Amino acid sequence: MDAGLDPLLAMLWNRELRNAVLCTHGETIGQLVARLAGDGFDLKGPLHWPKGSTWMLQRSHNGRCHVRGRLLEPLELDGRVPTV
């Protein structure tokens, strides 16, 4: 997604969007995670986004919007982490 952070945040908080998978570049994920961290992001794991990694996010709207997240490290194949 190359449209900036605001459209991504709008999708994240869209109550009609459920069980979605979004794919983006590291700099966009970095901006999103940093923004969520500033808003009280409930984080499991380190605050980084290595190449090939995945962030699993779960949002809730119980009185206020809240996001929990967990980093899933890149998959290793034959002892190697993808570099492309």
PyMOL commands that set and color helices and strands:
alter all, ss='L'
color gray80, all
select helices_A, chain A and resi 5-13+26-38
alter helices_A, ss='H'
color red, helices_A
select strands_A, chain A and resi 42-44+54-60+66-72
alter strands_A, ss='S'
color yellow, strands_A
deselect
rebuild
show_as cartoon
